[in-house]
């Protein structure tokens, strides 16, 4: 990863966060809670950026339709977040697989 990639990544992240800040306050709160949860759980799909971008797209559609955030996702934010990543491996899953191998064997 070169300096150009880092700069481009920062530009994309700032544009993404500008979209989040344009959402109504209730949507922003839920987005930030979801983001915090995803950063904690560590789904591998988070690295490519499509997960959080998809959430913002979904929220923008909800705002345009005049719906509240809880109308879109339901009352359980954690369950909705879990549903989004249920088929995505997490870094914790990968780590667990590594340590569950037999002692004395090396996976390269």
C-alpha positions as CSV (number, residue, x, y, z in Angstrom):
1,X,0.0,0.0,0.0
2,X,1.5,3.2,-1.1
3,X,1.1,6.8,0.1
4,X,-1.4,7.4,-2.8
5,X,-3.6,4.5,-1.6
6,X,-3.5,5.9,1.9
7,X,-4.5,9.4,0.8
8,X,-7.2,8.0,-1.4
9,X,-8.6,5.9,1.4
10,X,-8.7,8.9,3.7
11,X,-10.6,10.9,1.1
12,X,-13.1,8.0,0.7
13,X,-13.6,7.7,4.5
14,X,-14.2,11.5,4.8
15,X,-16.7,11.4,2.0
16,X,-18.4,8.4,3.7
17,X,-18.6,10.2,7.1
18,X,-20.0,13.3,5.4
19,X,-22.8,11.2,4.1
20,X,-23.4,9.9,7.7
21,X,-23.4,13.4,9.1
22,X,-26.1,14.4,6.5
23,X,-28.4,11.8,8.0
24,X,-31.0,12.7,10.7
25,X,-29.8,12.4,14.3
26,X,-31.6,9.1,15.1
27,X,-30.0,7.5,12.0
28,X,-26.6,8.8,13.0
29,X,-26.9,7.3,16.5
30,X,-27.8,3.9,15.1
31,X,-25.1,4.0,12.5
32,X,-22.4,4.9,15.1
33,X,-23.6,2.0,17.3
34,X,-23.5,-0.4,14.4
35,X,-20.1,0.9,13.4
36,X,-18.8,0.5,16.9
37,X,-20.2,-3.1,17.0
38,X,-18.7,-4.0,13.6
39,X,-15.3,-2.6,14.6
40,X,-15.5,-4.7,17.8
41,X,-16.6,-7.9,16.2
42,X,-14.4,-7.5,13.2
43,X,-16.2,-9.0,10.2
44,X,-13.7,-9.6,7.4
45,X,-16.1,-8.0,4.9
46,X,-15.6,-4.7,6.8
47,X,-12.1,-4.2,5.3
48,X,-13.4,-3.7,1.7
49,X,-15.7,-0.9,2.9
50,X,-18.9,-2.2,1.2
51,X,-20.6,-3.2,4.5
52,X,-20.7,0.3,6.0
53,X,-21.4,1.9,2.6
54,X,-24.3,-0.4,2.2
55,X,-25.7,0.6,5.6
56,X,-25.5,4.3,4.7
57,X,-27.2,3.6,1.3
58,X,-30.0,1.7,3.1
59,X,-30.4,4.5,5.6
60,X,-30.5,7.2,2.9
61,X,-33.2,5.3,1.2
62,X,-35.2,5.1,4.5
63,X,-34.8,8.9,5.0
64,X,-36.0,9.5,1.4
65,X,-39.0,7.3,2.1
66,X,-39.8,9.3,5.3
67,X,-39.3,6.4,7.6
68,X,-37.7,6.4,11.0
69,X,-34.6,4.3,11.5
70,X,-36.4,1.8,13.8
71,X,-39.1,1.3,11.2
72,X,-36.3,0.1,8.9
73,X,-34.2,-2.1,11.1
74,X,-36.6,-3.0,14.0
75,X,-36.1,-2.3,17.7
76,X,-33.1,-4.6,18.1
77,X,-30.0,-2.9,16.5
78,X,-27.7,-5.7,17.6
79,X,-29.9,-8.4,16.0
80,X,-30.0,-6.4,12.8
81,X,-26.3,-5.9,12.8
82,X,-25.8,-9.6,13.4
83,X,-28.0,-10.5,10.5
84,X,-25.9,-8.3,8.2
85,X,-22.7,-10.3,9.1
86,X,-24.1,-13.7,9.8
87,X,-22.5,-15.3,6.8
88,X,-19.3,-13.3,7.0
89,X,-16.3,-14.8,8.8
90,X,-14.8,-12.6,11.5
91,X,-11.2,-12.1,12.5
92,X,-12.2,-13.8,15.8
93,X,-13.3,-16.9,13.8
94,X,-10.1,-17.0,11.9
95,X,-8.1,-16.7,15.1
96,X,-10.2,-19.4,16.8
97,X,-9.5,-21.7,13.8
98,X,-5.8,-21.1,14.2
99,X,-5.6,-21.9,17.8
100,X,-7.9,-24.9,17.6
101,X,-5.5,-26.9,15.4
102,X,-3.6,-29.7,17.0
103,X,-0.5,-28.7,19.1
104,X,2.7,-29.2,17.3
105,X,1.3,-28.7,13.8
106,X,2.0,-25.6,11.8
107,X,-0.3,-24.1,9.2
108,X,1.6,-22.1,6.7
